[in-house]
Amino acid sequence: MSEDYFPAWTQARLVSDAVFAEAYGALSGPRRAWLKKTIAQIHALSGPMRGPCERKLCEHRQGFASQRASCPLKSAVLFLDDTCTSAAMAVAAAVPMLLSGVPNLCAVRITKGAPLADDVLAGLELVGLEMVVHLDDTSARKFMEFLVADGSSAVLFHGQGAALEQLRTAAGYALPSLRLWKPFLVDRVGVYDDGAATWDWELLSWVHPCASIEIYGSRTAVPGLPSGCVRVGGDFEALLAGGYPALYVPLERLAQVAATARIALAPGQEGCWAWPGLGTDFFRTLSLALNDLSE
């Protein structure tokens, strides 16, 4: 249904099966397994596939009844630019879209060159979001005009490029006809390494290719660190004071950081990601009706 819903001119801009195959073939087995783990976990956090229109009736002891209705929007679109290089982060944004019950879904990759056959594209295929449109800046604005005119779309922006930011700003003027989401910035990640836990630094670097991964704890040296990882030293209190949007800490420390960062992950979660607050309700309209039981 999605291909018939979106503008006909986008058909010529669809990423081809050959590019999907190239991306999937280049993704290693272990990383493919990590993306599948992320998909399964976000599925569990988001709940089962939502229905086309859900209603819940309840009679309250205060003498009134309520009717709650939840219906999906017409479409949902995930805009990605070429600064979005984390497959795990893209997958974590895409899964709630697919579970929301929205009938028309697609991803739009804003790039100046040829379609990207990268891990992000492979991740979108693993999720099942296979309608991916490759657009330049001008065509992306034209596509956004369609969504504004349609008036029932959830639009997600993932990336830090200037063109995507301009598109998001322009879309903001269309509120409330569009529902907009942008992830919080993850440019720094804090890790506590006291020698007891074993961290997979390569995986952390893969999930956060554009972030500085800053390591605290009692270990005086961490050999073989990949690019982006740096040992800064400092104790656990220094880590907490660092203002990181994401923290990686041993399991026994997890409760201490639950309210400190937007997301905290323990060993075994290095290759996974989740966006707190992005659930299936974001892609649906919610309404409430009340009546008196005495009538």
SULSULKA-V178694 format. One record per residue. N is the residue number from 1. OMEGA is omega in whole degrees, -180 to 180 (none if undefined). BURIAL is I if it has 9 or more other ideal C-beta (glycine too) atoms within 8 Angstrom, else O. Layout:
n=N omega=OMEGA burial=BURIAL
n=N omega=OMEGA burial=BURIAL
This chain:
n=1 omega=-174 burial=O
n=2 omega=-176 burial=I
n=3 omega=179 burial=O
n=4 omega=-176 burial=O
n=5 omega=-176 burial=I
n=6 omega=-174 burial=I
n=7 omega=-177 burial=O
n=8 omega=-177 burial=O
n=9 omega=179 burial=O
n=10 omega=-178 burial=I
n=11 omega=180 burial=O
n=12 omega=-178 burial=O
n=13 omega=180 burial=I
n=14 omega=174 burial=I
n=15 omega=-173 burial=I
n=16 omega=176 burial=O
n=17 omega=-179 burial=O
n=18 omega=179 burial=O
n=19 omega=175 burial=I
n=20 omega=-178 burial=I
n=21 omega=178 burial=O
n=22 omega=-180 burial=I
n=23 omega=-178 burial=I
n=24 omega=-180 burial=I
n=25 omega=-179 burial=O
n=26 omega=-179 burial=I
n=27 omega=-177 burial=I
n=28 omega=180 burial=O
n=29 omega=179 burial=O
n=30 omega=-180 burial=O
n=31 omega=174 burial=I
n=32 omega=180 burial=I
n=33 omega=178 burial=O
n=34 omega=178 burial=I
n=35 omega=177 burial=I
n=36 omega=177 burial=I
n=37 omega=177 burial=I
n=38 omega=180 burial=I
n=39 omega=-179 burial=I
n=40 omega=-178 burial=O
n=41 omega=178 burial=I
n=42 omega=176 burial=I
n=43 omega=180 burial=I
n=44 omega=179 burial=O
n=45 omega=-175 burial=O
n=46 omega=-178 burial=I
n=47 omega=-177 burial=O
n=48 omega=177 burial=O
n=49 omega=-179 burial=O
n=50 omega=-180 burial=I
n=51 omega=-179 burial=O
n=52 omega=177 burial=O
n=53 omega=-176 burial=O
n=54 omega=179 burial=O
n=55 omega=179 burial=O
n=56 omega=179 burial=O
n=57 omega=-178 burial=O
n=58 omega=172 burial=O
n=59 omega=-175 burial=O
n=60 omega=-177 burial=O
n=61 omega=177 burial=O
n=62 omega=174 burial=O
n=63 omega=177 burial=O
n=64 omega=179 burial=I
n=65 omega=179 burial=I
n=66 omega=173 burial=I
n=67 omega=179 burial=I
n=68 omega=179 burial=I
n=69 omega=178 burial=I
n=70 omega=-179 burial=I
n=71 omega=-178 burial=O
n=72 omega=170 burial=I
n=73 omega=-178 burial=I
n=74 omega=-175 burial=I
n=75 omega=174 burial=I
n=76 omega=-175 burial=I
n=77 omega=176 burial=I
n=78 omega=177 burial=I
n=79 omega=179 burial=I
n=80 omega=172 burial=I
n=81 omega=-173 burial=I
n=82 omega=170 burial=I
n=83 omega=175 burial=I
n=84 omega=-175 burial=I
n=85 omega=-180 burial=I
n=86 omega=-180 burial=I
n=87 omega=-179 burial=I
n=88 omega=180 burial=I
n=89 omega=178 burial=I
n=90 omega=179 burial=I
n=91 omega=-179 burial=I
n=92 omega=176 burial=I
n=93 omega=-174 burial=I
n=94 omega=-174 burial=I
n=95 omega=178 burial=I
n=96 omega=175 burial=I
n=97 omega=-175 burial=I
n=98 omega=-180 burial=I
n=99 omega=-170 burial=I
n=100 omega=-175 burial=I
n=101 omega=176 burial=I
n=102 omega=-174 burial=I
n=103 omega=-174 burial=I
n=104 omega=-173 burial=I
n=105 omega=170 burial=I
n=106 omega=171 burial=I
n=107 omega=177 burial=I
n=108 omega=177 burial=I
n=109 omega=-178 burial=I
n=110 omega=179 burial=I
n=111 omega=-178 burial=I
n=112 omega=-177 burial=O
n=113 omega=180 burial=O
n=114 omega=176 burial=O
n=115 omega=-176 burial=I
n=116 omega=176 burial=I
n=117 omega=-173 burial=I
n=118 omega=-179 burial=I
n=119 omega=179 burial=I
n=120 omega=179 burial=I
n=121 omega=178 burial=I
n=122 omega=178 burial=I
n=123 omega=178 burial=I
n=124 omega=178 burial=I
n=125 omega=178 burial=I
n=126 omega=178 burial=I
n=127 omega=-175 burial=I
n=128 omega=177 burial=O
n=129 omega=-171 burial=I
n=130 omega=172 burial=O
n=131 omega=-179 burial=I
n=132 omega=-177 burial=I
n=133 omega=-180 burial=I
n=134 omega=-175 burial=I
n=135 omega=169 burial=I
n=136 omega=-175 burial=O
n=137 omega=-177 burial=I
n=138 omega=-180 burial=O
n=139 omega=178 burial=I
n=140 omega=177 burial=I
n=141 omega=177 burial=I
n=142 omega=178 burial=I
n=143 omega=179 burial=I
n=144 omega=177 burial=I
n=145 omega=176 burial=O
n=146 omega=-178 burial=I
n=147 omega=178 burial=I
n=148 omega=-180 burial=I
n=149 omega=-180 burial=O
n=150 omega=172 burial=I
n=151 omega=179 burial=O
n=152 omega=-176 burial=O
n=153 omega=167 burial=I
n=154 omega=-176 burial=I
n=155 omega=179 burial=I
n=156 omega=179 burial=I
n=157 omega=-179 burial=I
n=158 omega=-180 burial=I
n=159 omega=-176 burial=I
n=160 omega=-179 burial=O
n=161 omega=-176 burial=I
n=162 omega=-178 burial=O
n=163 omega=180 burial=I
n=164 omega=178 burial=I
n=165 omega=178 burial=I
n=166 omega=179 burial=O
n=167 omega=180 burial=I
n=168 omega=179 burial=I
n=169 omega=179 burial=O
n=170 omega=180 burial=I
n=171 omega=-180 burial=I
n=172 omega=179 burial=O
n=173 omega=-179 burial=O
n=174 omega=179 burial=O
n=175 omega=5 burial=O
n=176 omega=-179 burial=O
n=177 omega=174 burial=O
n=178 omega=173 burial=I
n=179 omega=-169 burial=I
n=180 omega=176 burial=I
n=181 omega=173 burial=I
n=182 omega=-179 burial=O
n=183 omega=174 burial=I
n=184 omega=-176 burial=O
n=185 omega=176 burial=O
n=186 omega=179 burial=I
n=187 omega=177 burial=O
n=188 omega=179 burial=I
n=189 omega=179 burial=I
n=190 omega=-180 burial=I
n=191 omega=175 burial=I
n=192 omega=-177 burial=I
n=193 omega=179 burial=I
n=194 omega=179 burial=I
n=195 omega=-179 burial=O
n=196 omega=179 burial=O
n=197 omega=177 burial=I
n=198 omega=-179 burial=O
n=199 omega=176 burial=I
n=200 omega=-174 burial=O
n=201 omega=178 burial=I
n=202 omega=178 burial=O
n=203 omega=178 burial=I
n=204 omega=179 burial=I
n=205 omega=179 burial=I
n=206 omega=179 burial=I
n=207 omega=-176 burial=I
n=208 omega=-176 burial=I
n=209 omega=-178 burial=I
n=210 omega=-177 burial=O
n=211 omega=171 burial=I
n=212 omega=-179 burial=O
n=213 omega=-170 burial=I
n=214 omega=-168 burial=I
n=215 omega=177 burial=I
n=216 omega=174 burial=I
n=217 omega=-171 burial=I
n=218 omega=179 burial=O
n=219 omega=-177 burial=I
n=220 omega=180 burial=O
n=221 omega=176 burial=O
n=222 omega=-175 burial=I
n=223 omega=172 burial=O
n=224 omega=-179 burial=O
n=225 omega=177 burial=I
n=226 omega=178 burial=O
n=227 omega=180 burial=O
n=228 omega=179 burial=I
n=229 omega=-179 burial=I
n=230 omega=177 burial=I
n=231 omega=-180 burial=I
n=232 omega=-179 burial=O
n=233 omega=180 burial=O
n=234 omega=-178 burial=O
n=235 omega=-176 burial=O
n=236 omega=179 burial=I
n=237 omega=177 burial=O
n=238 omega=176 burial=I
n=239 omega=-179 burial=I
n=240 omega=-179 burial=I
n=241 omega=-175 burial=O
n=242 omega=179 burial=I
n=243 omega=-177 burial=O
n=244 omega=175 burial=I
n=245 omega=180 burial=I
n=246 omega=179 burial=I
n=247 omega=173 burial=I
n=248 omega=-174 burial=I
n=249 omega=175 burial=I
n=250 omega=-175 burial=I
n=251 omega=-177 burial=O
n=252 omega=178 burial=O
n=253 omega=-170 burial=I
n=254 omega=-179 burial=I
n=255 omega=-178 burial=O
n=256 omega=-175 burial=I
n=257 omega=-174 burial=I
n=258 omega=-179 burial=O
n=259 omega=-176 burial=O
n=260 omega=-178 burial=O
n=261 omega=177 burial=I
n=262 omega=178 burial=O
n=263 omega=177 burial=I
n=264 omega=-176 burial=I
n=265 omega=180 burial=I
n=266 omega=177 burial=I
n=267 omega=-175 burial=I
n=268 omega=180 burial=O
n=269 omega=-175 burial=O
n=270 omega=-177 burial=I
n=271 omega=-177 burial=I
n=272 omega=178 burial=I
n=273 omega=174 burial=I
n=274 omega=177 burial=I
n=275 omega=-180 burial=I
n=276 omega=178 burial=O
n=277 omega=178 burial=O
n=278 omega=179 burial=I
n=279 omega=-176 burial=I
n=280 omega=179 burial=I
n=281 omega=-180 burial=O
n=282 omega=-175 burial=I
n=283 omega=-175 burial=I
n=284 omega=173 burial=I
n=285 omega=-179 burial=O
n=286 omega=179 burial=O
n=287 omega=-176 burial=O
n=288 omega=175 burial=O
n=289 omega=-178 burial=O
n=290 omega=172 burial=O
n=291 omega=-180 burial=O
n=292 omega=-179 burial=O
n=293 omega=-179 burial=O
n=294 omega=-178 burial=O
n=295 omega=none burial=O
